[in-house]
């Protein structure tokens, strides 16, 4: 039987330099047990009474779409027809806003159209009560970058 009684390089005051993994293992086992307990709770389904049958078809007709195009030379067309002036454009916006089912307004500005004209058309539409308004053809502006 051999025993190391002490050497010159070690003393009794030195601590153990290994990491104590026992608390880490205990924490991991507790987390594993909690996970195993909570997984069945998440798989329970909730019963919902859904309506049976087919929904009735919508009675609303397809929405009318009016197209306002602004060309490169700042001419304005309404559904392909040229607009004669500011008064004509405003009367068309008033007529569209006064309808019981307001049509969608699609504004197609050309890439070379003046910003001032496009902003003026948008401001007129908003001021005269057009609420369904969209700017179409914005992909042509993405190619410019």
N, C-alpha and C positions, 0 to 999 in steps of 0.2 A: 504494500500500500504506500503510495507515494502522495505527498501533499506539498503544495507550494506554501511555505510558511511566510513568505514575504520577500519582496525584492527591493532593491534600492530605488527602482523607478516608480513604484506605486505606493500610495499611502492610503490610509483608511478614510481620509476626508474627500477623496475623489468621488464624484457622483457617477451614476450610470449614464452613459452618453447615448444609449439606444432610446428610440421613441416608444413610449408606452401606448400600444395600439388597443388595449382593452377598452378604454372609453369610446374610441372611435367605432369599434365593433359593436358595442352596446347601443350606441346611437343609431347605427345602420340597421340593427335588428329591430329596434323600436319603429323606425321609419318604414321598414319592410312590413311589419305587422299592421301598422296603420294603413298602408297602401292596400294590403290584402283585405282589410275590413271595409274600406270605403269603396272599393271597386264594385261590389254587388249593388250598392246604393245608387250608383250612376247608371246602371243598366235597367232600372225599373221604367216601364213605359207609363205614360199618362193617357188615360182614355178620354177622348173628346168626341162629343156627339156632333158629327158633321151633317150638314143638310143633304138630303137625298134628292136625286133627280137632276135634270138638266136646267140650267138657268134660261130664262126666256131671252130671245134675241133682242138686241137693243133696237129701240124704235127710232133712234136718232139717225138721220141720213149722214152719209159721208160728208165731212166738212169741206167747204168750198175753199179753194186756195187761190188767192190773188197774188200775182207776181208783179213786183215793181222792179224794173231793171234800170240801172244807171250805166250808160255806155261810157266809152273812153272819152268822148267829146262832151260829156255831161248832159246828154239828152236822156230824158226820162220816158220810159214806156210802161204802160199798165196793161198787163196780159197781152203784150205784143202790140198794143195800139199806142201811138205817140201821144204824150200829154202836151196840150197846147201851151200851158203856162201854169203859174203859181195858183191861180184861182181854180183852174180845172183840177189840179192835183188835190187841193184842199177839199173841193166838193166831192171828189171820189173817196177821200178818207172819211169825210162826214157820212157819206152814204154807207160805207162799209161798217162804220162804228154804230150806225143807227139800226142795223139789221138785228132781228131777235137772236139769231145764232150768228155771232160775229165770225167772219171767215178768217182763216189764217193769212197773214201777210208775209210773203217771202220777199226779202229785198236782196237783189243780186247786184252788188256794185262791181263794176269792172276794176281791174287792177290799176288802170291808169286814170280812173275817175277822180275828180277833185274831192278831197276830204270835206271841204266846206259844203259841197252839194249833198254828199251822203249824210253828213250830220244834220243838214237842214231838212232833208226828207224824213229822217228818223225823228227829229224834234217835232215836225208837223204831225206825224202819225201819232206820237205820244200826246201832244197837246189836244188833238181832235178826238181822242178817246179810243184809239186802236190799242187793244190790250194783247192780242195774239200776234206777236211780231217776231220774226227771226231773220237773221242775216245768213244768207246762203252763199256757198262758193268760197269759203274762207281758205280752202286748200290751195287756191291760186296764190295766196299771199305767203304760204309756207315755202313755196319753191323759190321765192325771191331772196331768201337768206343764204 
